[in-house]
Amino acid sequence: MKHTVHLAEEFGPRLSDGEDAYAFRMNSLDRYVSMCDQITLDFTGVRIANSSFVNALVSGLITDHREEVLEKLVFKGCLPTVRVLVEAGIDLGLSKIAEQPA
């Protein structure tokens, strides 16, 4: 099963509220991790984002579901400035996992 989240449709062209991203991840997105083989985060139409939003969404997914979730995630339609934030969110999630006791 595949699931696509159209972020611009959910949040508009500005992704700026980390609390909204966290609530969305907890209430909507997390359940698809166990159900789906692929989860696409479609940034098409997103003009600007901040690290608070992207970290709450991307880093949180990785921290909560471990690095295996990266095999399921597809990032689509990222402008270069948004791509940098997504890559930083991935790195942050992985570093949080590395800091956790084994």
Biopython code that builds the backbone (N, CA, C, O; Angstrom):
import numpy as np
from Bio.PDB.StructureBuilder import StructureBuilder

atoms = [
    (1, "MET", "N", (0.840, -1.180, 0.000)),
    (1, "MET", "CA", (0.000, 0.000, 0.000)),
    (1, "MET", "C", (0.885, 1.244, 0.000)),
    (1, "MET", "O", (1.943, 1.278, 0.628)),
    (2, "LYS", "N", (0.426, 2.252, -0.714)),
    (2, "LYS", "CA", (1.140, 3.528, -0.787)),
    (2, "LYS", "C", (0.242, 4.637, -0.256)),
    (2, "LYS", "O", (-0.982, 4.594, -0.386)),
    (3, "HIS", "N", (0.888, 5.629, 0.344)),
    (3, "HIS", "CA", (0.152, 6.776, 0.863)),
    (3, "HIS", "C", (0.916, 8.049, 0.492)),
    (3, "HIS", "O", (2.135, 8.116, 0.646)),
    (4, "THR", "N", (0.194, 9.046, 0.005)),
    (4, "THR", "CA", (0.804, 10.324, -0.353)),
    (4, "THR", "C", (0.169, 11.435, 0.467)),
    (4, "THR", "O", (-1.052, 11.519, 0.601)),
    (5, "VAL", "N", (1.034, 12.287, 1.012)),
    (5, "VAL", "CA", (0.582, 13.468, 1.741)),
    (5, "VAL", "C", (0.956, 14.679, 0.903)),
    (5, "VAL", "O", (2.135, 14.929, 0.656)),
    (6, "HIS", "N", (-0.046, 15.430, 0.467)),
    (6, "HIS", "CA", (0.161, 16.667, -0.280)),
    (6, "HIS", "C", (0.227, 17.803, 0.731)),
    (6, "HIS", "O", (-0.798, 18.329, 1.166)),
    (7, "LEU", "N", (1.429, 18.166, 1.090)),
    (7, "LEU", "CA", (1.622, 19.111, 2.188)),
    (7, "LEU", "C", (1.026, 20.485, 1.911)),
    (7, "LEU", "O", (0.503, 21.120, 2.827)),
    (8, "ALA", "N", (1.092, 20.956, 0.675)),
    (8, "ALA", "CA", (0.505, 22.264, 0.355)),
    (8, "ALA", "C", (-1.012, 22.235, 0.511)),
    (8, "ALA", "O", (-1.612, 23.236, 0.902)),
    (9, "GLU", "N", (-1.634, 21.107, 0.213)),
    (9, "GLU", "CA", (-3.085, 20.987, 0.396)),
    (9, "GLU", "C", (-3.439, 20.933, 1.877)),
    (9, "GLU", "O", (-4.470, 21.465, 2.288)),
    (10, "GLU", "N", (-2.602, 20.300, 2.671)),
    (10, "GLU", "CA", (-2.851, 20.169, 4.109)),
    (10, "GLU", "C", (-2.589, 21.471, 4.865)),
    (10, "GLU", "O", (-3.347, 21.846, 5.760)),
    (11, "PHE", "N", (-1.483, 22.168, 4.482)),
    (11, "PHE", "CA", (-1.003, 23.290, 5.286)),
    (11, "PHE", "C", (-0.850, 24.608, 4.534)),
    (11, "PHE", "O", (-0.586, 25.640, 5.152)),
    (12, "GLY", "N", (-1.009, 24.590, 3.222)),
    (12, "GLY", "CA", (-0.799, 25.793, 2.427)),
    (12, "GLY", "C", (0.650, 25.894, 1.950)),
    (12, "GLY", "O", (1.443, 24.983, 2.185)),
    (13, "PRO", "N", (0.997, 26.992, 1.283)),
    (13, "PRO", "CA", (2.326, 27.116, 0.679)),
    (13, "PRO", "C", (3.443, 27.455, 1.665)),
    (13, "PRO", "O", (4.619, 27.445, 1.301)),
    (14, "ARG", "N", (3.078, 27.755, 2.910)),
    (14, "ARG", "CA", (4.080, 28.096, 3.945)),
    (14, "ARG", "C", (4.004, 27.065, 5.071)),
    (14, "ARG", "O", (2.990, 26.958, 5.761)),
    (15, "LEU", "N", (5.069, 26.321, 5.244)),
    (15, "LEU", "CA", (5.131, 25.331, 6.313)),
    (15, "LEU", "C", (5.939, 25.947, 7.445)),
    (15, "LEU", "O", (7.170, 25.959, 7.405)),
    (16, "SER", "N", (5.236, 26.462, 8.461)),
    (16, "SER", "CA", (5.961, 27.239, 9.458)),
    (16, "SER", "C", (5.643, 26.902, 10.910)),
    (16, "SER", "O", (6.321, 27.407, 11.805)),
    (17, "ASP", "N", (4.656, 26.083, 11.175)),
    (17, "ASP", "CA", (4.275, 25.827, 12.555)),
    (17, "ASP", "C", (4.637, 24.397, 12.946)),
    (17, "ASP", "O", (3.978, 23.442, 12.533)),
    (18, "GLY", "N", (5.675, 24.266, 13.736)),
    (18, "GLY", "CA", (6.131, 22.952, 14.178)),
    (18, "GLY", "C", (5.079, 22.201, 14.978)),
    (18, "GLY", "O", (5.008, 20.974, 14.908)),
    (19, "GLU", "N", (4.266, 22.916, 15.732)),
    (19, "GLU", "CA", (3.207, 22.263, 16.510)),
    (19, "GLU", "C", (2.161, 21.632, 15.590)),
    (19, "GLU", "O", (1.653, 20.547, 15.872)),
    (20, "ASP", "N", (1.842, 22.320, 14.488)),
    (20, "ASP", "CA", (0.913, 21.747, 13.507)),
    (20, "ASP", "C", (1.502, 20.494, 12.879)),
    (20, "ASP", "O", (0.803, 19.496, 12.707)),
    (21, "ALA", "N", (2.788, 20.541, 12.536)),
    (21, "ALA", "CA", (3.452, 19.381, 11.931)),
    (21, "ALA", "C", (3.465, 18.205, 12.902)),
    (21, "ALA", "O", (3.205, 17.067, 12.512)),
    (22, "TYR", "N", (3.769, 18.484, 14.162)),
    (22, "TYR", "CA", (3.794, 17.433, 15.184)),
    (22, "TYR", "C", (2.406, 16.800, 15.330)),
    (22, "TYR", "O", (2.275, 15.576, 15.326)),
    (23, "ALA", "N", (1.390, 17.626, 15.456)),
    (23, "ALA", "CA", (0.021, 17.110, 15.615)),
    (23, "ALA", "C", (-0.396, 16.286, 14.402)),
    (23, "ALA", "O", (-1.016, 15.232, 14.548)),
    (24, "PHE", "N", (-0.058, 16.763, 13.205)),
    (24, "PHE", "CA", (-0.394, 16.026, 11.988)),
    (24, "PHE", "C", (0.312, 14.672, 11.969)),
    (24, "PHE", "O", (-0.285, 13.648, 11.637)),
    (25, "ARG", "N", (1.588, 14.688, 12.329)),
    (25, "ARG", "CA", (2.346, 13.431, 12.336)),
    (25, "ARG", "C", (1.739, 12.458, 13.340)),
    (25, "ARG", "O", (1.531, 11.288, 13.018)),
    (26, "MET", "N", (1.459, 12.914, 14.521)),
    (26, "MET", "CA", (0.931, 12.028, 15.563)),
    (26, "MET", "C", (-0.483, 11.540, 15.246)),
    (26, "MET", "O", (-0.798, 10.374, 15.482)),
    (27, "ASN", "N", (-1.330, 12.411, 14.719)),
    (27, "ASN", "CA", (-2.735, 12.076, 14.508)),
    (27, "ASN", "C", (-3.050, 11.458, 13.158)),
    (27, "ASN", "O", (-4.063, 10.774, 13.012)),
    (28, "SER", "N", (-2.189, 11.690, 12.160)),
    (28, "SER", "CA", (-2.508, 11.217, 10.818)),
    (28, "SER", "C", (-1.422, 10.348, 10.190)),
    (28, "SER", "O", (-1.710, 9.283, 9.644)),
    (29, "LEU", "N", (-0.200, 10.796, 10.267)),
    (29, "LEU", "CA", (0.865, 10.161, 9.486)),
    (29, "LEU", "C", (1.445, 8.914, 10.128)),
    (29, "LEU", "O", (1.731, 7.944, 9.426)),
    (30, "ASP", "N", (1.626, 8.911, 11.424)),
    (30, "ASP", "CA", (2.295, 7.780, 12.091)),
    (30, "ASP", "C", (1.612, 6.444, 11.830)),
    (30, "ASP", "O", (2.287, 5.420, 11.718)),
    (31, "ARG", "N", (0.304, 6.437, 11.732)),
    (31, "ARG", "CA", (-0.406, 5.164, 11.534)),
    (31, "ARG", "C", (-0.070, 4.516, 10.193)),
    (31, "ARG", "O", (-0.171, 3.297, 10.052)),
    (32, "TYR", "N", (0.327, 5.321, 9.210)),
    (32, "TYR", "CA", (0.645, 4.771, 7.896)),
    (32, "TYR", "C", (2.009, 4.087, 7.843)),
    (32, "TYR", "O", (2.276, 3.311, 6.925)),
    (33, "VAL", "N", (2.865, 4.364, 8.805)),
    (33, "VAL", "CA", (4.207, 3.764, 8.794)),
    (33, "VAL", "C", (4.119, 2.246, 8.845)),
    (33, "VAL", "O", (4.847, 1.567, 8.121)),
    (34, "SER", "N", (3.262, 1.711, 9.665)),
    (34, "SER", "CA", (3.139, 0.253, 9.755)),
    (34, "SER", "C", (2.265, -0.329, 8.647)),
    (34, "SER", "O", (2.369, -1.517, 8.344)),
    (35, "MET", "N", (1.408, 0.483, 8.041)),
    (35, "MET", "CA", (0.467, -0.009, 7.040)),
    (35, "MET", "C", (0.989, 0.056, 5.611)),
    (35, "MET", "O", (0.534, -0.697, 4.750)),
    (36, "CYS", "N", (1.939, 0.949, 5.352)),
    (36, "CYS", "CA", (2.326, 1.238, 3.976)),
    (36, "CYS", "C", (3.761, 0.822, 3.675)),
    (36, "CYS", "O", (4.634, 0.818, 4.543)),
    (37, "ASP", "N", (3.964, 0.474, 2.409)),
    (37, "ASP", "CA", (5.314, 0.196, 1.918)),
    (37, "ASP", "C", (6.006, 1.477, 1.489)),
    (37, "ASP", "O", (7.234, 1.561, 1.483)),
    (38, "GLN", "N", (5.206, 2.474, 1.129)),
    (38, "GLN", "CA", (5.761, 3.750, 0.665)),
    (38, "GLN", "C", (4.885, 4.896, 1.146)),
    (38, "GLN", "O", (3.661, 4.868, 1.017)),
    (39, "ILE", "N", (5.548, 5.906, 1.704)),
    (39, "ILE", "CA", (4.870, 7.126, 2.126)),
    (39, "ILE", "C", (5.549, 8.287, 1.412)),
    (39, "ILE", "O", (6.735, 8.544, 1.617)),
    (40, "THR", "N", (4.796, 8.979, 0.579)),
    (40, "THR", "CA", (5.336, 10.108, -0.163)),
    (40, "THR", "C", (4.928, 11.402, 0.516)),
    (40, "THR", "O", (3.744, 11.668, 0.719)),
    (41, "LEU", "N", (5.916, 12.192, 0.861)),
    (41, "LEU", "CA", (5.672, 13.547, 1.358)),
    (41, "LEU", "C", (5.877, 14.474, 0.163)),
    (41, "LEU", "O", (7.007, 14.748, -0.240)),
    (42, "ASP", "N", (4.771, 14.950, -0.394)),
    (42, "ASP", "CA", (4.789, 15.758, -1.606)),
    (42, "ASP", "C", (4.791, 17.240, -1.228)),
    (42, "ASP", "O", (3.809, 17.770, -0.708)),
    (43, "PHE", "N", (5.918, 17.889, -1.502)),
    (43, "PHE", "CA", (6.098, 19.299, -1.197)),
    (43, "PHE", "C", (5.726, 20.202, -2.375)),
    (43, "PHE", "O", (5.971, 21.407, -2.321)),
    (44, "THR", "N", (5.146, 19.650, -3.422)),
    (44, "THR", "CA", (4.749, 20.442, -4.577)),
    (44, "THR", "C", (3.799, 21.557, -4.131)),
    (44, "THR", "O", (2.804, 21.296, -3.454)),
    (45, "GLY", "N", (4.106, 22.780, -4.506)),
    (45, "GLY", "CA", (3.289, 23.920, -4.122)),
    (45, "GLY", "C", (3.742, 24.598, -2.839)),
    (45, "GLY", "O", (3.267, 25.684, -2.508)),
    (46, "VAL", "N", (4.646, 23.973, -2.126)),
    (46, "VAL", "CA", (5.194, 24.590, -0.914)),
    (46, "VAL", "C", (6.262, 25.586, -1.346)),
    (46, "VAL", "O", (7.247, 25.209, -1.980)),
    (47, "ARG", "N", (6.070, 26.831, -1.008)),
    (47, "ARG", "CA", (6.991, 27.895, -1.419)),
    (47, "ARG", "C", (8.084, 28.142, -0.381)),
    (47, "ARG", "O", (9.205, 28.524, -0.720)),
    (48, "ILE", "N", (7.739, 27.916, 0.892)),
    (48, "ILE", "CA", (8.692, 28.195, 1.964)),
    (48, "ILE", "C", (8.373, 27.276, 3.141)),
    (48, "ILE", "O", (7.220, 26.913, 3.375)),
    (49, "ALA", "N", (9.411, 26.917, 3.864)),
    (49, "ALA", "CA", (9.257, 26.097, 5.064)),
    (49, "ALA", "C", (10.300, 26.543, 6.073)),
    (49, "ALA", "O", (11.269, 27.222, 5.732)),
    (50, "ASN", "N", (10.084, 26.150, 7.322)),
    (50, "ASN", "CA", (11.122, 26.430, 8.317)),
    (50, "ASN", "C", (11.524, 25.128, 8.993)),
    (50, "ASN", "O", (10.861, 24.101, 8.850)),
    (51, "SER", "N", (12.626, 25.198, 9.732)),
    (51, "SER", "CA", (13.168, 23.988, 10.339)),
    (51, "SER", "C", (12.237, 23.439, 11.424)),
    (51, "SER", "O", (12.198, 22.228, 11.641)),
    (52, "SER", "N", (11.504, 24.289, 12.091)),
    (52, "SER", "CA", (10.580, 23.830, 13.124)),
    (52, "SER", "C", (9.560, 22.857, 12.541)),
    (52, "SER", "O", (9.319, 21.795, 13.114)),
    (53, "PHE", "N", (8.976, 23.205, 11.433)),
    (53, "PHE", "CA", (7.980, 22.355, 10.789)),
    (53, "PHE", "C", (8.619, 21.074, 10.271)),
    (53, "PHE", "O", (8.145, 19.975, 10.561)),
    (54, "VAL", "N", (9.687, 21.215, 9.511)),
    (54, "VAL", "CA", (10.306, 20.046, 8.873)),
    (54, "VAL", "C", (10.881, 19.097, 9.922)),
    (54, "VAL", "O", (10.752, 17.880, 9.788)),
    (55, "ASN", "N", (11.506, 19.633, 10.953)),
    (55, "ASN", "CA", (12.047, 18.757, 11.990)),
    (55, "ASN", "C", (10.948, 18.009, 12.729)),
    (55, "ASN", "O", (11.099, 16.822, 13.021)),
    (56, "ALA", "N", (9.852, 18.680, 13.035)),
    (56, "ALA", "CA", (8.752, 18.008, 13.723)),
    (56, "ALA", "C", (8.177, 16.883, 12.871)),
    (56, "ALA", "O", (7.765, 15.848, 13.395)),
    (57, "LEU", "N", (8.151, 17.088, 11.569)),
    (57, "LEU", "CA", (7.595, 16.086, 10.664)),
    (57, "LEU", "C", (8.608, 14.992, 10.353)),
    (57, "LEU", "O", (8.352, 13.818, 10.617)),
    (58, "VAL", "N", (9.745, 15.364, 9.799)),
    (58, "VAL", "CA", (10.714, 14.395, 9.275)),
    (58, "VAL", "C", (11.572, 13.793, 10.384)),
    (58, "VAL", "O", (11.657, 12.571, 10.510)),
    (59, "SER", "N", (12.195, 14.628, 11.172)),
    (59, "SER", "CA", (13.052, 14.130, 12.245)),
    (59, "SER", "C", (12.240, 13.294, 13.226)),
    (59, "SER", "O", (12.703, 12.257, 13.701)),
    (60, "GLY", "N", (11.029, 13.750, 13.524)),
    (60, "GLY", "CA", (10.165, 13.007, 14.435)),
    (60, "GLY", "C", (9.819, 11.624, 13.921)),
    (60, "GLY", "O", (9.817, 10.661, 14.688)),
    (61, "LEU", "N", (9.523, 11.508, 12.625)),
    (61, "LEU", "CA", (9.244, 10.199, 12.036)),
    (61, "LEU", "C", (10.434, 9.265, 12.212)),
    (61, "LEU", "O", (10.277, 8.104, 12.591)),
    (62, "ILE", "N", (11.615, 9.782, 11.935)),
    (62, "ILE", "CA", (12.818, 8.957, 12.013)),
    (62, "ILE", "C", (13.119, 8.580, 13.463)),
    (62, "ILE", "O", (13.434, 7.427, 13.757)),
    (63, "THR", "N", (13.022, 9.540, 14.350)),
    (63, "THR", "CA", (13.299, 9.264, 15.759)),
    (63, "THR", "C", (12.322, 8.228, 16.319)),
    (63, "THR", "O", (12.731, 7.312, 17.033)),
    (64, "ASP", "N", (11.057, 8.368, 16.004)),
    (64, "ASP", "CA", (10.043, 7.464, 16.555)),
    (64, "ASP", "C", (10.010, 6.097, 15.887)),
    (64, "ASP", "O", (9.670, 5.104, 16.531)),
    (65, "HIS", "N", (10.360, 6.032, 14.596)),
    (65, "HIS", "CA", (10.219, 4.774, 13.847)),
    (65, "HIS", "C", (11.561, 4.202, 13.385)),
    (65, "HIS", "O", (11.613, 3.244, 12.614)),
    (66, "ARG", "N", (12.635, 4.806, 13.871)),
    (66, "ARG", "CA", (13.994, 4.346, 13.571)),
    (66, "ARG", "C", (14.328, 4.569, 12.086)),
    (66, "ARG", "O", (13.481, 4.983, 11.295)),
    (67, "GLU", "N", (15.572, 4.284, 11.742)),
    (67, "GLU", "CA", (16.053, 4.589, 10.396)),
    (67, "GLU", "C", (15.387, 3.745, 9.311)),
    (67, "GLU", "O", (15.472, 4.088, 8.131)),
    (68, "GLU", "N", (14.724, 2.646, 9.688)),
    (68, "GLU", "CA", (14.034, 1.810, 8.700)),
    (68, "GLU", "C", (12.930, 2.577, 7.975)),
    (68, "GLU", "O", (12.574, 2.239, 6.846)),
    (69, "VAL", "N", (12.388, 3.608, 8.622)),
    (69, "VAL", "CA", (11.325, 4.388, 7.985)),
    (69, "VAL", "C", (11.836, 5.091, 6.730)),
    (69, "VAL", "O", (11.057, 5.406, 5.830)),
    (70, "LEU", "N", (13.138, 5.335, 6.670)),
    (70, "LEU", "CA", (13.701, 5.995, 5.483)),
    (70, "LEU", "C", (13.532, 5.156, 4.225)),
    (70, "LEU", "O", (13.485, 5.695, 3.119)),
    (71, "GLU", "N", (13.440, 3.837, 4.387)),
    (71, "GLU", "CA", (13.209, 2.965, 3.237)),
    (71, "GLU", "C", (11.809, 3.162, 2.661)),
    (71, "GLU", "O", (11.566, 2.833, 1.501)),
    (72, "LYS", "N", (10.894, 3.694, 3.457)),
    (72, "LYS", "CA", (9.518, 3.897, 3.021)),
    (72, "LYS", "C", (9.248, 5.313, 2.536)),
    (72, "LYS", "O", (8.310, 5.538, 1.771)),
    (73, "LEU", "N", (10.061, 6.268, 2.974)),
    (73, "LEU", "CA", (9.789, 7.675, 2.684)),
    (73, "LEU", "C", (10.289, 8.093, 1.309)),
    (73, "LEU", "O", (11.396, 7.751, 0.894)),
    (74, "VAL", "N", (9.435, 8.844, 0.616)),
    (74, "VAL", "CA", (9.784, 9.479, -0.652)),
    (74, "VAL", "C", (9.468, 10.957, -0.486)),
    (74, "VAL", "O", (8.379, 11.322, -0.042)),
    (75, "PHE", "N", (10.417, 11.798, -0.841)),
    (75, "PHE", "CA", (10.233, 13.245, -0.765)),
    (75, "PHE", "C", (10.111, 13.759, -2.193)),
    (75, "PHE", "O", (11.012, 13.563, -3.008)),
    (76, "LYS", "N", (9.005, 14.409, -2.492)),
    (76, "LYS", "CA", (8.697, 14.815, -3.858)),
    (76, "LYS", "C", (8.446, 16.318, -3.905)),
    (76, "LYS", "O", (7.894, 16.890, -2.965)),
    (77, "GLY", "N", (8.850, 16.948, -4.990)),
    (77, "GLY", "CA", (8.498, 18.337, -5.257)),
    (77, "GLY", "C", (9.170, 19.363, -4.370)),
    (77, "GLY", "O", (8.634, 20.454, -4.177)),
    (78, "CYS", "N", (10.325, 19.043, -3.831)),
    (78, "CYS", "CA", (11.011, 19.976, -2.923)),
    (78, "CYS", "C", (11.774, 21.047, -3.697)),
    (78, "CYS", "O", (12.602, 20.735, -4.553)),
    (79, "LEU", "N", (11.493, 22.291, -3.395)),
    (79, "LEU", "CA", (12.357, 23.366, -3.882)),
    (79, "LEU", "C", (13.722, 23.208, -3.208)),
    (79, "LEU", "O", (13.813, 22.597, -2.143)),
    (80, "PRO", "N", (14.789, 23.754, -3.815)),
    (80, "PRO", "CA", (16.121, 23.591, -3.218)),
    (80, "PRO", "C", (16.206, 24.041, -1.757)),
    (80, "PRO", "O", (16.872, 23.391, -0.951)),
    (81, "THR", "N", (15.547, 25.132, -1.413)),
    (81, "THR", "CA", (15.601, 25.600, -0.024)),
    (81, "THR", "C", (14.882, 24.647, 0.926)),
    (81, "THR", "O", (15.294, 24.480, 2.073)),
    (82, "VAL", "N", (13.822, 24.032, 0.453)),
    (82, "VAL", "CA", (13.086, 23.067, 1.262)),
    (82, "VAL", "C", (13.873, 21.763, 1.356)),
    (82, "VAL", "O", (13.891, 21.114, 2.402)),
    (83, "ARG", "N", (14.514, 21.392, 0.269)),
    (83, "ARG", "CA", (15.320, 20.166, 0.254)),
    (83, "ARG", "C", (16.415, 20.209, 1.317)),
    (83, "ARG", "O", (16.670, 19.210, 1.990)),
    (84, "VAL", "N", (17.054, 21.354, 1.467)),
    (84, "VAL", "CA", (18.094, 21.511, 2.485)),
    (84, "VAL", "C", (17.513, 21.244, 3.872)),
    (84, "VAL", "O", (18.150, 20.584, 4.693)),
    (85, "LEU", "N", (16.318, 21.746, 4.137)),
    (85, "LEU", "CA", (15.674, 21.526, 5.428)),
    (85, "LEU", "C", (15.301, 20.059, 5.632)),
    (85, "LEU", "O", (15.439, 19.528, 6.734)),
    (86, "VAL", "N", (14.835, 19.414, 4.585)),
    (86, "VAL", "CA", (14.490, 17.992, 4.674)),
    (86, "VAL", "C", (15.747, 17.173, 4.973)),
    (86, "VAL", "O", (15.724, 16.292, 5.833)),
    (87, "GLU", "N", (16.833, 17.460, 4.271)),
    (87, "GLU", "CA", (18.081, 16.736, 4.512)),
    (87, "GLU", "C", (18.579, 16.969, 5.945)),
    (87, "GLU", "O", (19.075, 16.046, 6.591)),
    (88, "ALA", "N", (18.446, 18.194, 6.430)),
    (88, "ALA", "CA", (18.840, 18.496, 7.813)),
    (88, "ALA", "C", (17.936, 17.764, 8.804)),
    (88, "ALA", "O", (18.408, 17.294, 9.839)),
    (89, "GLY", "N", (16.653, 17.664, 8.498)),
    (89, "GLY", "CA", (15.727, 16.926, 9.356)),
    (89, "GLY", "C", (16.062, 15.443, 9.417)),
    (89, "GLY", "O", (15.968, 14.819, 10.474)),
    (90, "ILE", "N", (16.449, 14.889, 8.286)),
    (90, "ILE", "CA", (16.882, 13.484, 8.254)),
    (90, "ILE", "C", (18.122, 13.308, 9.122)),
    (90, "ILE", "O", (18.191, 12.393, 9.942)),
    (91, "ASP", "N", (19.098, 14.188, 8.935)),
    (91, "ASP", "CA", (20.325, 14.115, 9.735)),
    (91, "ASP", "C", (20.035, 14.244, 11.228)),
    (91, "ASP", "O", (20.622, 13.530, 12.041)),
    (92, "LEU", "N", (19.134, 15.151, 11.586)),
    (92, "LEU", "CA", (18.785, 15.341, 12.992)),
    (92, "LEU", "C", (18.143, 14.078, 13.564)),
    (92, "LEU", "O", (18.492, 13.644, 14.662)),
    (93, "GLY", "N", (17.221, 13.500, 12.831)),
    (93, "GLY", "CA", (16.580, 12.265, 13.291)),
    (93, "GLY", "C", (17.578, 11.142, 13.489)),
    (93, "GLY", "O", (17.519, 10.420, 14.485)),
    (94, "LEU", "N", (18.496, 10.991, 12.543)),
    (94, "LEU", "CA", (19.513, 9.954, 12.659)),
    (94, "LEU", "C", (20.454, 10.213, 13.827)),
    (94, "LEU", "O", (20.864, 9.280, 14.517)),
    (95, "SER", "N", (20.796, 11.473, 14.050)),
    (95, "SER", "CA", (21.689, 11.781, 15.173)),
    (95, "SER", "C", (20.989, 11.544, 16.516)),
    (95, "SER", "O", (21.637, 11.136, 17.480)),
    (96, "LYS", "N", (19.684, 11.792, 16.592)),
    (96, "LYS", "CA", (18.943, 11.508, 17.819)),
    (96, "LYS", "C", (18.922, 10.011, 18.100)),
    (96, "LYS", "O", (19.042, 9.591, 19.251)),
    (97, "ILE", "N", (18.770, 9.213, 17.060)),
    (97, "ILE", "CA", (18.803, 7.757, 17.227)),
    (97, "ILE", "C", (20.169, 7.315, 17.714)),
    (97, "ILE", "O", (20.265, 6.471, 18.605)),
    (98, "ALA", "N", (21.222, 7.869, 17.148)),
    (98, "ALA", "CA", (22.593, 7.500, 17.524)),
    (98, "ALA", "C", (22.884, 7.849, 18.984)),
    (98, "ALA", "O", (23.695, 7.182, 19.627)),
    (99, "GLU", "N", (22.238, 8.876, 19.510)),
    (99, "GLU", "CA", (22.452, 9.292, 20.900)),
    (99, "GLU", "C", (21.696, 8.431, 21.908)),
    (99, "GLU", "O", (22.013, 8.439, 23.097)),
    (100, "GLN", "N", (20.699, 7.690, 21.433)),
    (100, "GLN", "CA", (19.908, 6.867, 22.346)),
    (100, "GLN", "C", (20.701, 5.633, 22.776)),
    (100, "GLN", "O", (21.456, 5.069, 21.984)),
    (101, "PRO", "N", (20.530, 5.219, 24.022)),
    (101, "PRO", "CA", (21.221, 4.003, 24.468)),
    (101, "PRO", "C", (20.726, 2.783, 23.688)),
    (101, "PRO", "O", (19.558, 2.695, 23.310)),
    (102, "ALA", "N", (21.619, 1.879, 23.466)),
    (102, "ALA", "CA", (21.292, 0.684, 22.657)),
    (102, "ALA", "C", (20.399, -0.287, 23.335)),
    (102, "ALA", "O", (20.059, -1.320, 22.758)),
]
sb = StructureBuilder()
sb.init_structure("model")
sb.init_model(0)
sb.init_chain("A")
sb.init_seg("    ")
for serial, (resi, resn, name, xyz) in enumerate(atoms, 1):
    if name == "N":
        sb.init_residue(resn, " ", resi, " ")
    sb.init_atom(name, np.array(xyz, "f"), 0.0, 1.0, " ", f" {name:<3s}", serial, name[0])
structure = sb.get_structure()
